[in-house]
Amino acid sequence: MLVNLNDLLPEAAKSSSAVPCFNVFGYEDARAVVDAAEQMDRAVILACNKDVVDFYGVETAASMFLNLAKKSTVPVVLHLDHTYEEKIVFQALKAGFSSVMFDGSQLPIEENIARTRQVARVAHALGASIEGEVGSVPYTEGRDHIKSIFSSPEEVLRFSEESEADCVAVSIGNIHRLQTPTCDIDFGLLDQIAGQNTIPLVIHGTTGIKEVDIKKLKQSRVAKFNIGTCLRQAFGNGLRNTMNAEADKFDRIYFMQKVMPDVQKEAVRNFELLA
């Protein structure tokens, strides 16, 4: 069933568990993630990032994933990840996305709040949820223009009170696209943010965080973890191994069916970690 973040995150923020948000890039990995969610009987968030939107277009991405969400036996959010242009956000909402992220993290806090609030009012009028970001979570590669700025507790509080966003992503040492869990989380900073914040918190770059730290993070007001790299690794490694082992095969669907269980297994591992 299709839901939005407000159906899931407020409760998760008060509990010791969190909701996984998986970046998916096509029907096959999205199907594997939904299969994992149904296997675990847990809600899940399917996220489309900038690469997906640039390649497919918003409308095609929506049509590809909405049917999966609506037919699932568990709650599924269809979420537009980091998006910097209101025009694309509004296209996604019109196409049926149940949640969006307007990323104003590269803007001064006043502009971030003002523009997020404008998007929030449109999203809420259409029954969708909205995520924002304060501070700036850096990338190891692929987004050289993105700054690395730890979140200010005062700015997060102001954002949560004034932007009308439903949740806020924070930068506390987490890093996008790390291939191994090597980043150092500033739990002191998290405590300052969580102690006065009024909306659920979001962590991006989960693959780069140690499991012991993830387990500690989910005990806080962090309600949503964005997960991408480890899923792409499962897909890419599985595909590479299968193609190398069966060099006489060439059918796309054959290979996708071989790889989907690898993606589902990795998704299940993350569900268990966040339970």
HUNORPE-V9514 format. One record per residue. N is the residue number from 0. RES is the residue in one letter. PHI is phi in degrees with one decimal (NA if undefined). Layout:
BEGIN
n->N res->RES phi->PHI
n->N res->RES phi->PHI
END
This chain:
BEGIN
n->0 res->M phi->NA
n->1 res->L phi->-84.2
n->2 res->V phi->-134.3
n->3 res->N phi->-119.7
n->4 res->L phi->-62.7
n->5 res->N phi->-68.4
n->6 res->D phi->-78.7
n->7 res->L phi->-123.5
n->8 res->L phi->-75.3
n->9 res->P phi->-56.3
n->10 res->E phi->-68.2
n->11 res->A phi->-62.9
n->12 res->A phi->-64.7
n->13 res->K phi->-92.8
n->14 res->S phi->-107.3
n->15 res->S phi->-101.2
n->16 res->S phi->-124.1
n->17 res->A phi->-145.7
n->18 res->V phi->-101.7
n->19 res->P phi->-78.1
n->20 res->C phi->-119.2
n->21 res->F phi->-97.4
n->22 res->N phi->-73.1
n->23 res->V phi->-119.6
n->24 res->F phi->-124.8
n->25 res->G phi->-169.8
n->26 res->Y phi->-60.7
n->27 res->E phi->-66.2
n->28 res->D phi->-72.2
n->29 res->A phi->-64.7
n->30 res->R phi->-61.0
n->31 res->A phi->-64.4
n->32 res->V phi->-67.6
n->33 res->V phi->-65.4
n->34 res->D phi->-60.8
n->35 res->A phi->-65.0
n->36 res->A phi->-61.8
n->37 res->E phi->-68.2
n->38 res->Q phi->-59.9
n->39 res->M phi->-88.2
n->40 res->D phi->54.4
n->41 res->R phi->-130.1
n->42 res->A phi->-70.1
n->43 res->V phi->-148.7
n->44 res->I phi->-116.9
n->45 res->L phi->-95.8
n->46 res->A phi->-115.6
n->47 res->C phi->-107.5
n->48 res->N phi->-94.9
n->49 res->K phi->-60.7
n->50 res->D phi->-61.6
n->51 res->V phi->-65.7
n->52 res->V phi->-63.0
n->53 res->D phi->-64.1
n->54 res->F phi->-81.8
n->55 res->Y phi->-89.0
n->56 res->G phi->89.8
n->57 res->V phi->-62.0
n->58 res->E phi->-65.6
n->59 res->T phi->-66.2
n->60 res->A phi->-61.1
n->61 res->A phi->-61.6
n->62 res->S phi->-65.0
n->63 res->M phi->-72.8
n->64 res->F phi->-101.9
n->65 res->L phi->-61.5
n->66 res->N phi->-62.7
n->67 res->L phi->-60.1
n->68 res->A phi->-64.9
n->69 res->K phi->-67.3
n->70 res->K phi->-90.4
n->71 res->S phi->-68.0
n->72 res->T phi->-84.3
n->73 res->V phi->-120.4
n->74 res->P phi->-64.8
n->75 res->V phi->-131.9
n->76 res->V phi->-98.0
n->77 res->L phi->-101.2
n->78 res->H phi->-118.4
n->79 res->L phi->-88.7
n->80 res->D phi->-79.4
n->81 res->H phi->-23.2
n->82 res->T phi->-136.0
n->83 res->Y phi->-103.3
n->84 res->E phi->-114.2
n->85 res->E phi->-58.5
n->86 res->K phi->-56.8
n->87 res->I phi->-70.2
n->88 res->V phi->-58.7
n->89 res->F phi->-67.3
n->90 res->Q phi->-61.9
n->91 res->A phi->-65.5
n->92 res->L phi->-63.1
n->93 res->K phi->-64.2
n->94 res->A phi->-77.4
n->95 res->G phi->117.8
n->96 res->F phi->-58.6
n->97 res->S phi->-91.3
n->98 res->S phi->-156.8
n->99 res->V phi->-140.4
n->100 res->M phi->-119.4
n->101 res->F phi->-91.4
n->102 res->D phi->-97.4
n->103 res->G phi->-103.0
n->104 res->S phi->-65.6
n->105 res->Q phi->-90.9
n->106 res->L phi->-100.5
n->107 res->P phi->-57.1
n->108 res->I phi->-58.3
n->109 res->E phi->-62.4
n->110 res->E phi->-70.8
n->111 res->N phi->-56.4
n->112 res->I phi->-63.2
n->113 res->A phi->-63.8
n->114 res->R phi->-72.8
n->115 res->T phi->-62.3
n->116 res->R phi->-62.3
n->117 res->Q phi->-62.6
n->118 res->V phi->-67.3
n->119 res->A phi->-58.8
n->120 res->R phi->-66.7
n->121 res->V phi->-69.8
n->122 res->A phi->-59.0
n->123 res->H phi->-65.3
n->124 res->A phi->-64.2
n->125 res->L phi->-98.3
n->126 res->G phi->80.0
n->127 res->A phi->-108.3
n->128 res->S phi->-107.0
n->129 res->I phi->-140.5
n->130 res->E phi->-112.2
n->131 res->G phi->-124.0
n->132 res->E phi->-143.8
n->133 res->V phi->-126.7
n->134 res->G phi->84.0
n->135 res->S phi->-150.7
n->136 res->V phi->-80.2
n->137 res->P phi->-77.0
n->138 res->Y phi->-114.8
n->139 res->T phi->-76.6
n->140 res->E phi->-160.5
n->141 res->G phi->91.6
n->142 res->R phi->-141.4
n->143 res->D phi->-63.8
n->144 res->H phi->-82.3
n->145 res->I phi->-80.2
n->146 res->K phi->-75.8
n->147 res->S phi->-118.7
n->148 res->I phi->-136.3
n->149 res->F phi->-66.2
n->150 res->S phi->-70.0
n->151 res->S phi->-90.5
n->152 res->P phi->-54.9
n->153 res->E phi->-66.5
n->154 res->E phi->-71.9
n->155 res->V phi->-62.9
n->156 res->L phi->-61.9
n->157 res->R phi->-60.9
n->158 res->F phi->-61.8
n->159 res->S phi->-65.1
n->160 res->E phi->-86.4
n->161 res->E phi->-112.3
n->162 res->S phi->-84.4
n->163 res->E phi->68.4
n->164 res->A phi->-70.9
n->165 res->D phi->-93.5
n->166 res->C phi->-160.3
n->167 res->V phi->-138.4
n->168 res->A phi->-81.4
n->169 res->V phi->-122.9
n->170 res->S phi->-111.5
n->171 res->I phi->-133.6
n->172 res->G phi->112.5
n->173 res->N phi->-73.3
n->174 res->I phi->-138.6
n->175 res->H phi->-68.1
n->176 res->R phi->67.2
n->177 res->L phi->-68.6
n->178 res->Q phi->-91.9
n->179 res->T phi->-136.7
n->180 res->P phi->-77.5
n->181 res->T phi->-124.0
n->182 res->C phi->-80.5
n->183 res->D phi->-110.1
n->184 res->I phi->-87.0
n->185 res->D phi->-90.0
n->186 res->F phi->-71.3
n->187 res->G phi->-63.3
n->188 res->L phi->-64.6
n->189 res->L phi->-59.1
n->190 res->D phi->-60.4
n->191 res->Q phi->-63.6
n->192 res->I phi->-67.9
n->193 res->A phi->-68.5
n->194 res->G phi->-66.8
n->195 res->Q phi->-125.2
n->196 res->N phi->-81.0
n->197 res->T phi->-113.4
n->198 res->I phi->-127.0
n->199 res->P phi->-59.0
n->200 res->L phi->-101.2
n->201 res->V phi->-128.3
n->202 res->I phi->-114.5
n->203 res->H phi->-100.4
n->204 res->G phi->78.5
n->205 res->T phi->-63.8
n->206 res->T phi->-57.4
n->207 res->G phi->-84.7
n->208 res->I phi->-105.6
n->209 res->K phi->-62.7
n->210 res->E phi->-58.6
n->211 res->V phi->-62.6
n->212 res->D phi->-74.8
n->213 res->I phi->-60.8
n->214 res->K phi->-63.2
n->215 res->K phi->-74.4
n->216 res->L phi->-61.9
n->217 res->K phi->-70.9
n->218 res->Q phi->-79.0
n->219 res->S phi->-94.2
n->220 res->R phi->-80.5
n->221 res->V phi->-69.8
n->222 res->A phi->-114.9
n->223 res->K phi->-139.8
n->224 res->F phi->-117.7
n->225 res->N phi->-85.7
n->226 res->I phi->-128.7
n->227 res->G phi->-136.9
n->228 res->T phi->-61.6
n->229 res->C phi->-64.7
n->230 res->L phi->-71.9
n->231 res->R phi->-65.0
n->232 res->Q phi->-64.2
n->233 res->A phi->-61.9
n->234 res->F phi->-66.5
n->235 res->G phi->-65.7
n->236 res->N phi->-66.5
n->237 res->G phi->-64.3
n->238 res->L phi->-65.0
n->239 res->R phi->-61.7
n->240 res->N phi->-65.9
n->241 res->T phi->-67.6
n->242 res->M phi->-67.2
n->243 res->N phi->-67.2
n->244 res->A phi->-78.3
n->245 res->E phi->-129.1
n->246 res->A phi->-65.9
n->247 res->D phi->-85.4
n->248 res->K phi->-92.0
n->249 res->F phi->-147.2
n->250 res->D phi->-80.7
n->251 res->R phi->-58.8
n->252 res->I phi->-63.6
n->253 res->Y phi->-56.8
n->254 res->F phi->-68.3
n->255 res->M phi->-61.8
n->256 res->Q phi->-65.3
n->257 res->K phi->-72.4
n->258 res->V phi->-88.2
n->259 res->M phi->-53.7
n->260 res->P phi->-61.4
n->261 res->D phi->-65.9
n->262 res->V phi->-67.3
n->263 res->Q phi->-61.1
n->264 res->K phi->-61.9
n->265 res->E phi->-68.1
n->266 res->A phi->-63.8
n->267 res->V phi->-59.9
n->268 res->R phi->-59.6
n->269 res->N phi->-71.1
n->270 res->F phi->-57.1
n->271 res->E phi->-64.3
n->272 res->L phi->-66.2
n->273 res->L phi->-94.6
n->274 res->A phi->-67.4
END
